[in-house]
Amino acid sequence: MQAAQSKPAIAKAWGVIKVLSGDERARALADAREKARMDMDSWLDDARYEGKQEGWREGRQEGRQEEKQEVAKNLLQMNIPLENIVKATGLSLDEVERFAAEFTHRH
């Protein structure tokens, strides 16, 4: 109890504990508040997790797209016909033509 007397915040908390432990209704309210706080924390954690999952999915999709473009670039350098690049990469003919135009302008 001496530590409680040395720090005002601890003393205040100790006083609240004494009151709550003696009052059934106050204890029930405190329990309900604590449950609501824990539920809110859980909901926030779930929302953060879902956001991360969505970010990972988007990142993987972008990575796959970049990989397809890298393969297309390599095939363009080998003078492979555009139709074959479409088959090899899964990119549409429009995408390959656009990429080819950009790539040839850069080189």
MILUMRO-915303 format. One record per residue: residue in three letters; x, y, z of N, C-alpha, C, O in turn; residue number from 1. Coordinates in nm, 4 decimals. Example, Ala and Ser with C-alpha at 12.3 -4.5 7.8 and 13.67 -1.06 7.14 Angstrom:
<rs>
["ALA" [1.3190 -0.5690 0.7800] [1.2300 -0.4500 0.7800] [1.3200 -0.3300 0.7800] [1.4236 -0.3319 0.8465] 1]
["SER" [1.2850 -0.2250 0.7080] [1.3670 -0.1060 0.7140] [1.2900 0.0030 0.7870] [1.3409 0.1138 0.8039] 2]
</rs>
This chain:
<rs>
["MET" [0.0818 -0.1196 0.0000] [0.0000 0.0000 0.0000] [0.0861 0.1259 0.0000] [0.0404 0.2329 -0.0403] 1]
["GLN" [0.2097 0.1130 0.0449] [0.2966 0.2291 0.0513] [0.3259 0.2856 -0.0885] [0.3358 0.4072 -0.1049] 2]
["ALA" [0.3399 0.1978 -0.1897] [0.3629 0.2443 -0.3265] [0.2441 0.3261 -0.3745] [0.2617 0.4241 -0.4469] 3]
["ALA" [0.1236 0.2871 -0.3351] [0.0037 0.3598 -0.3763] [0.0035 0.5001 -0.3186] [-0.0437 0.5936 -0.3832] 4]
["GLN" [0.0540 0.5153 -0.2019] [0.0572 0.6470 -0.1391] [0.1645 0.7364 -0.2012] [0.1519 0.8588 -0.1974] 5]
["SER" [0.2685 0.6782 -0.2575] [0.3779 0.7585 -0.3098] [0.3476 0.8158 -0.4489] [0.4115 0.9131 -0.4889] 6]
["LYS" [0.2554 0.7606 -0.5215] [0.2218 0.8092 -0.6551] [0.0730 0.8379 -0.6616] [-0.0078 0.7482 -0.6374] 7]
["PRO" [0.0347 0.9612 -0.6939] [-0.1068 0.9981 -0.6957] [-0.1912 0.9130 -0.7910] [-0.3044 0.8779 -0.7578] 8]
["ALA" [-0.1379 0.8794 -0.9089] [-0.2157 0.8005 -1.0044] [-0.2444 0.6614 -0.9506] [-0.3539 0.6080 -0.9683] 9]
["ILE" [-0.1451 0.6035 -0.8850] [-0.1643 0.4706 -0.8267] [-0.2643 0.4786 -0.7116] [-0.3498 0.3913 -0.6965] 10]
["ALA" [-0.2533 0.5818 -0.6323] [-0.3473 0.5984 -0.5214] [-0.4904 0.6141 -0.5728] [-0.5840 0.5577 -0.5161] 11]
["LYS" [-0.5062 0.6895 -0.6787] [-0.6396 0.7097 -0.7368] [-0.6948 0.5780 -0.7898] [-0.8109 0.5447 -0.7663] 12]
["ALA" [-0.6108 0.5027 -0.8618] [-0.6537 0.3733 -0.9152] [-0.6908 0.2783 -0.8028] [-0.7888 0.2045 -0.8131] 13]
["TRP" [-0.6138 0.2798 -0.6968] [-0.6426 0.1938 -0.5814] [-0.7774 0.2311 -0.5209] [-0.8542 0.1439 -0.4803] 14]
["GLY" [-0.8052 0.3590 -0.5152] [-0.9345 0.4041 -0.4633] [-1.0494 0.3569 -0.5516] [-1.1537 0.3156 -0.5008] 15]
["VAL" [-1.0315 0.3626 -0.6819] [-1.1350 0.3160 -0.7750] [-1.1563 0.1662 -0.7573] [-1.2699 0.1188 -0.7582] 16]
["ILE" [-1.0479 0.0921 -0.7414] [-1.0592 -0.0526 -0.7208] [-1.1389 -0.0824 -0.5941] [-1.2238 -0.1716 -0.5934] 17]
["LYS" [-1.1121 -0.0093 -0.4888] [-1.1856 -0.0302 -0.3631] [-1.3353 -0.0062 -0.3834] [-1.4187 -0.0837 -0.3365] 18]
["VAL" [-1.3680 0.1030 -0.4543] [-1.5094 0.1359 -0.4764] [-1.5758 0.0288 -0.5621] [-1.6847 -0.0188 -0.5300] 19]
["LEU" [-1.5100 -0.0085 -0.6705] [-1.5683 -0.1061 -0.7625] [-1.5861 -0.2427 -0.6967] [-1.6864 -0.3105 -0.7191] 20]
["SER" [-1.4904 -0.2818 -0.6172] [-1.4998 -0.4134 -0.5558] [-1.6142 -0.4212 -0.4550] [-1.6606 -0.5308 -0.4237] 21]
["GLY" [-1.6591 -0.3105 -0.4051] [-1.7682 -0.3116 -0.3081] [-1.9047 -0.2850 -0.3691] [-2.0056 -0.2996 -0.3001] 22]
["ASP" [-1.9116 -0.2465 -0.4957] [-2.0384 -0.2095 -0.5591] [-2.0629 -0.3005 -0.6802] [-1.9936 -0.2900 -0.7814] 23]
["GLU" [-2.1619 -0.3898 -0.6688] [-2.1925 -0.4863 -0.7745] [-2.2236 -0.4178 -0.9078] [-2.1747 -0.4605 -1.0124] 24]
["ARG" [-2.3048 -0.3118 -0.9042] [-2.3436 -0.2409 -1.0264] [-2.2215 -0.1729 -1.0897] [-2.2047 -0.1775 -1.2116] 25]
["ALA" [-2.1383 -0.1114 -1.0095] [-2.0181 -0.0450 -1.0602] [-1.9239 -0.1475 -1.1220] [-1.8612 -0.1211 -1.2245] 26]
["ARG" [-1.9141 -0.2644 -1.0596] [-1.8291 -0.3709 -1.1122] [-1.8823 -0.4185 -1.2484] [-1.8044 -0.4408 -1.3411] 27]
["ALA" [-2.0145 -0.4339 -1.2602] [-2.0747 -0.4765 -1.3865] [-2.0506 -0.3731 -1.4963] [-2.0216 -0.4090 -1.6104] 28]
["LEU" [-2.0627 -0.2443 -1.4618] [-2.0364 -0.1381 -1.5594] [-1.8899 -0.1387 -1.6036] [-1.8596 -0.1227 -1.7218] 29]
["ALA" [-1.8013 -0.1570 -1.5089] [-1.6585 -0.1614 -1.5410] [-1.6283 -0.2805 -1.6313] [-1.5504 -0.2695 -1.7260] 30]
["ASP" [-1.6908 -0.3947 -1.6011] [-1.6717 -0.5127 -1.6858] [-1.7244 -0.4876 -1.8270] [-1.6602 -0.5254 -1.9250] 31]
["ALA" [-1.8408 -0.4240 -1.8375] [-1.8999 -0.3944 -1.9683] [-1.8103 -0.2978 -2.0470] [-1.7911 -0.3153 -2.1673] 32]
["ARG" [-1.7555 -0.1961 -1.9792] [-1.6647 -0.1020 -2.0462] [-1.5396 -0.1742 -2.0959] [-1.4933 -0.1505 -2.2075] 33]
["GLU" [-1.4859 -0.2620 -2.0120] [-1.3652 -0.3351 -2.0501] [-1.3932 -0.4280 -2.1688] [-1.3110 -0.4391 -2.2597] 34]
["LYS" [-1.5093 -0.4946 -2.1678] [-1.5458 -0.5821 -2.2797] [-1.5618 -0.4991 -2.4077] [-1.5163 -0.5412 -2.5141] 35]
["ALA" [-1.6254 -0.3827 -2.3987] [-1.6435 -0.2963 -2.5154] [-1.5078 -0.2505 -2.5686] [-1.4872 -0.2463 -2.6899] 36]
["ARG" [-1.4161 -0.2166 -2.4797] [-1.2822 -0.1744 -2.5205] [-1.2092 -0.2888 -2.5910] [-1.1439 -0.2679 -2.6932] 37]
["MET" [-1.2209 -0.4089 -2.5359] [-1.1548 -0.5239 -2.5963] [-1.2164 -0.5576 -2.7334] [-1.1451 -0.5931 -2.8273] 38]
["ASP" [-1.3500 -0.5460 -2.7433] [-1.4169 -0.5687 -2.8720] [-1.3692 -0.4677 -2.9755] [-1.3412 -0.5045 -3.0896] 39]
["MET" [-1.3597 -0.3419 -2.9370] [-1.3151 -0.2372 -3.0285] [-1.1716 -0.2643 -3.0739] [-1.1396 -0.2499 -3.1919] 40]
["ASP" [-1.0858 -0.3034 -2.9804] [-0.9478 -0.3367 -3.0162] [-0.9441 -0.4522 -3.1161] [-0.8661 -0.4504 -3.2113] 41]
["SER" [-1.0281 -0.5516 -3.0938] [-1.0343 -0.6662 -3.1839] [-1.0821 -0.6244 -3.3225] [-1.0252 -0.6672 -3.4229] 42]
["TRP" [-1.1858 -0.5414 -3.3290] [-1.2368 -0.4938 -3.4579] [-1.1303 -0.4150 -3.5328] [-1.1138 -0.4305 -3.6538] 43]
["LEU" [-1.0582 -0.3303 -3.4601] [-0.9522 -0.2516 -3.5242] [-0.8404 -0.3419 -3.5757] [-0.7892 -0.3210 -3.6857] 44]
["ASP" [-0.8027 -0.4420 -3.4967] [-0.7002 -0.5366 -3.5411] [-0.7453 -0.6093 -3.6674] [-0.6673 -0.6266 -3.7611] 45]
["ASP" [-0.8730 -0.6522 -3.6695] [-0.9264 -0.7202 -3.7879] [-0.9226 -0.6286 -3.9099] [-0.8859 -0.6719 -4.0191] 46]
["ALA" [-0.9604 -0.5021 -3.8915] [-0.9606 -0.4068 -4.0030] [-0.8187 -0.3845 -4.0546] [-0.7962 -0.3778 -4.1754] 47]
["ARG" [-0.7234 -0.3732 -3.9623] [-0.5838 -0.3554 -4.0046] [-0.5354 -0.4773 -4.0828] [-0.4672 -0.4638 -4.1844] 48]
["TYR" [-0.5711 -0.5963 -4.0347] [-0.5296 -0.7194 -4.1013] [-0.5882 -0.7258 -4.2421] [-0.5180 -0.7592 -4.3375] 49]
["GLU" [-0.7180 -0.6936 -4.2549] [-0.7818 -0.6947 -4.3865] [-0.7141 -0.5957 -4.4803] [-0.6937 -0.6250 -4.5981] 50]
["GLY" [-0.6793 -0.4780 -4.4278] [-0.6097 -0.3781 -4.5094] [-0.4744 -0.4285 -4.5571] [-0.4357 -0.4052 -4.6716] 51]
["LYS" [-0.4028 -0.4972 -4.4696] [-0.2732 -0.5529 -4.5081] [-0.2912 -0.6607 -4.6135] [-0.2155 -0.6666 -4.7104] 52]
["GLN" [-0.3920 -0.7465 -4.5948] [-0.4172 -0.8517 -4.6920] [-0.4444 -0.7922 -4.8293] [-0.3918 -0.8403 -4.9297] 53]
["GLU" [-0.5268 -0.6872 -4.8340] [-0.5585 -0.6218 -4.9611] [-0.4315 -0.5633 -5.0234] [-0.4101 -0.5744 -5.1441] 54]
["GLY" [-0.3488 -0.5019 -4.9412] [-0.2227 -0.4460 -4.9899] [-0.1306 -0.5535 -5.0456] [-0.0653 -0.5331 -5.1479] 55]
["TRP" [-0.1252 -0.6680 -4.9783] [-0.0425 -0.7784 -5.0275] [-0.0948 -0.8297 -5.1611] [-0.0169 -0.8575 -5.2522] 56]
["ARG" [-0.2281 -0.8425 -5.1729] [-0.2861 -0.8895 -5.2989] [-0.2519 -0.7932 -5.4126] [-0.2122 -0.8354 -5.5211] 57]
["GLU" [-0.2677 -0.6647 -5.3866] [-0.2363 -0.5647 -5.4892] [-0.0885 -0.5699 -5.5250] [-0.0528 -0.5601 -5.6424] 58]
["GLY" [-0.0033 -0.5851 -5.4262] [0.1401 -0.5925 -5.4508] [0.1779 -0.7133 -5.5348] [0.2616 -0.7038 -5.6246] 59]
["ARG" [0.1155 -0.8276 -5.5053] [0.1428 -0.9476 -5.5845] [0.0962 -0.9287 -5.7288] [0.1650 -0.9696 -5.8224] 60]
["GLN" [-0.0204 -0.8667 -5.7468] [-0.0708 -0.8428 -5.8823] [0.0244 -0.7508 -5.9593] [0.0555 -0.7761 -6.0757] 61]
["GLU" [0.0698 -0.6451 -5.8940] [0.1636 -0.5540 -5.9598] [0.2931 -0.6268 -5.9946] [0.3503 -0.6059 -6.1016] 62]
["GLY" [0.3384 -0.7116 -5.9040] [0.4611 -0.7876 -5.9291] [0.4468 -0.8812 -6.0473] [0.5381 -0.8935 -6.1289] 63]
["ARG" [0.3320 -0.9474 -6.0566] [0.3083 -1.0363 -6.1712] [0.3061 -0.9569 -6.3018] [0.3614 -1.0006 -6.4027] 64]
["GLN" [0.2422 -0.8408 -6.2992] [0.2359 -0.7563 -6.4193] [0.3764 -0.7126 -6.4612] [0.4103 -0.7155 -6.5795] 65]
["GLU" [0.4573 -0.6724 -6.3641] [0.5949 -0.6309 -6.3952] [0.6750 -0.7479 -6.4505] [0.7557 -0.7309 -6.5419] 66]
["GLU" [0.6525 -0.8668 -6.3949] [0.7234 -0.9849 -6.4446] [0.6839 -1.0145 -6.5895] [0.7697 -1.0464 -6.6718] 67]
["LYS" [0.5551 -1.0042 -6.6207] [0.5087 -1.0261 -6.7581] [0.5729 -0.9252 -6.8530] [0.6131 -0.9600 -6.9640] 68]
["GLN" [0.5820 -0.8010 -6.8087] [0.6428 -0.6985 -6.8936] [0.7925 -0.7247 -6.9130] [0.8465 -0.6995 -7.0207] 69]
["GLU" [0.8577 -0.7741 -6.8112] [1.0003 -0.8062 -6.8233] [1.0207 -0.9196 -6.9239] [1.1128 -0.9157 -7.0054] 70]
["VAL" [0.9338 -1.0202 -6.9171] [0.9409 -1.1294 -7.0143] [0.9140 -1.0748 -7.1541] [0.9841 -1.1102 -7.2489] 71]
["ALA" [0.8129 -0.9890 -7.1677] [0.7814 -0.9295 -7.2985] [0.9013 -0.8519 -7.3519] [0.9334 -0.8606 -7.4704] 72]
["LYS" [0.9670 -0.7766 -7.2651] [1.0845 -0.6997 -7.3080] [1.1938 -0.7924 -7.3592] [1.2553 -0.7658 -7.4625] 73]
["ASN" [1.2175 -0.8999 -7.2877] [1.3205 -0.9957 -7.3307] [1.2836 -1.0577 -7.4653] [1.3690 -1.0744 -7.5523] 74]
["LEU" [1.1570 -1.0914 -7.4814] [1.1131 -1.1515 -7.6073] [1.1201 -1.0502 -7.7217] [1.1539 -1.0861 -7.8345] 75]
["LEU" [1.0883 -0.9240 -7.6930] [1.1011 -0.8194 -7.7956] [1.2464 -0.8066 -7.8405] [1.2737 -0.7902 -7.9594] 76]
["GLN" [1.3386 -0.8139 -7.7463] [1.4813 -0.8049 -7.7799] [1.5253 -0.9220 -7.8671] [1.6215 -0.9111 -7.9432] 77]
["MET" [1.4546 -1.0333 -7.8555] [1.4865 -1.1520 -7.9350] [1.4111 -1.1523 -8.0679] [1.4184 -1.2481 -8.1449] 78]
["ASN" [1.3370 -1.0405 -8.0938] [1.2578 -1.0271 -8.2165] [1.1514 -1.1359 -8.2320] [1.1245 -1.1818 -8.3430] 79]
["ILE" [1.0922 -1.1762 -8.1218] [0.9841 -1.2749 -8.1231] [0.8570 -1.2036 -8.1696] [0.8311 -1.0915 -8.1258] 80]
["PRO" [0.7774 -1.2650 -8.2566] [0.6531 -1.2018 -8.3026] [0.5593 -1.1681 -8.1864] [0.5525 -1.2406 -8.0871] 81]
["LEU" [0.4874 -1.0564 -8.2010] [0.3991 -1.0086 -8.0943] [0.2968 -1.1134 -8.0520] [0.2665 -1.1258 -7.9333] 82]
["GLU" [0.2431 -1.1891 -8.1481] [0.1430 -1.2909 -8.1146] [0.2008 -1.3972 -8.0211] [0.1319 -1.4469 -7.9320] 83]
["ASN" [0.3275 -1.4311 -8.0425] [0.3932 -1.5286 -7.9547] [0.4178 -1.4694 -7.8158] [0.4105 -1.5404 -7.7155] 84]
["ILE" [0.4464 -1.3408 -7.8103] [0.4666 -1.2737 -7.6809] [0.3358 -1.2726 -7.6026] [0.3352 -1.2913 -7.4810] 85]
["VAL" [0.2242 -1.2503 -7.6736] [0.0924 -1.2549 -7.6095] [0.0713 -1.3918 -7.5466] [0.0281 -1.4013 -7.4317] 86]
["LYS" [0.1016 -1.4986 -7.6212] [0.0842 -1.6355 -7.5699] [0.1769 -1.6629 -7.4520] [0.1371 -1.7275 -7.3550] 87]
["ALA" [0.2989 -1.6145 -7.4602] [0.3985 -1.6428 -7.3560] [0.3706 -1.5679 -7.2263] [0.3973 -1.6195 -7.1178] 88]
["THR" [0.3174 -1.4473 -7.2368] [0.3021 -1.3630 -7.1179] [0.1607 -1.3589 -7.0625] [0.1413 -1.3319 -6.9440] 89]
["GLY" [0.0613 -1.3855 -7.1476] [-0.0766 -1.3697 -7.1030] [-0.1249 -1.2261 -7.1116] [-0.2385 -1.1963 -7.0748] 90]
["LEU" [-0.0392 -1.1366 -7.1603] [-0.0799 -0.9980 -7.1827] [-0.1673 -0.9931 -7.3079] [-0.1558 -1.0789 -7.3955] 91]
["SER" [-0.2537 -0.8936 -7.3159] [-0.3355 -0.8778 -7.4367] [-0.2478 -0.8236 -7.5494] [-0.1396 -0.7698 -7.5255] 92]
["LEU" [-0.2965 -0.8386 -7.6721] [-0.2223 -0.7861 -7.7870] [-0.2067 -0.6345 -7.7751] [-0.1007 -0.5803 -7.8064] 93]
["ASP" [-0.3131 -0.5654 -7.7294] [-0.3037 -0.4198 -7.7096] [-0.1936 -0.3845 -7.6103] [-0.1158 -0.2918 -7.6328] 94]
["GLU" [-0.1879 -0.4599 -7.4993] [-0.0844 -0.4322 -7.3982] [0.0549 -0.4546 -7.4572] [0.1452 -0.3735 -7.4363] 95]
["VAL" [0.0719 -0.5629 -7.5297] [0.2034 -0.5940 -7.5873] [0.2420 -0.4889 -7.6904] [0.3572 -0.4460 -7.6953] 96]
["GLU" [0.1461 -0.4470 -7.7728] [0.1758 -0.3429 -7.8731] [0.2145 -0.2123 -7.8059] [0.3104 -0.1468 -7.8469] 97]
["ARG" [0.1398 -0.1740 -7.7022] [0.1735 -0.0508 -7.6278] [0.3118 -0.0627 -7.5654] [0.3933 0.0292 -7.5746] 98]
["PHE" [0.3376 -0.1762 -7.5021] [0.4666 -0.1972 -7.4376] [0.5786 -0.1977 -7.5412] [0.6858 -0.1418 -7.5180] 99]
["ALA" [0.5534 -0.2606 -7.6543] [0.6543 -0.2649 -7.7611] [0.6850 -0.1236 -7.8109] [0.8010 -0.0895 -7.8340] 100]
["ALA" [0.5808 -0.0417 -7.8274] [0.6007 0.0959 -7.8743] [0.6826 0.1750 -7.7724] [0.7750 0.2475 -7.8093] 101]
["GLU" [0.6490 0.1610 -7.6457] [0.7248 0.2309 -7.5405] [0.8679 0.1813 -7.5371] [0.9614 0.2607 -7.5266] 102]
["PHE" [0.8852 0.0515 -7.5459] [1.0165 -0.0083 -7.5368] [1.1055 0.0349 -7.6539] [1.2227 0.0669 -7.6345] 103]
["THR" [1.0491 0.0358 -7.7760] [1.1308 0.0740 -7.8926] [1.1652 0.2219 -7.8913] [1.2698 0.2615 -7.9425] 104]
["HIS" [1.0776 0.3046 -7.8328] [1.1085 0.4493 -7.8211] [1.2229 0.4727 -7.7235] [1.3014 0.5660 -7.7405] 105]
["ARG" [1.2321 0.3893 -7.6229] [1.3386 0.4048 -7.5238] [1.4722 0.3544 -7.5747] [1.5770 0.3961 -7.5254] 106]
["HIS" [1.4698 0.2650 -7.6728] [1.5953 0.2040 -7.7208] [1.6238 0.2395 -7.8631] [1.7251 0.1965 -7.9184] 107]
</rs>
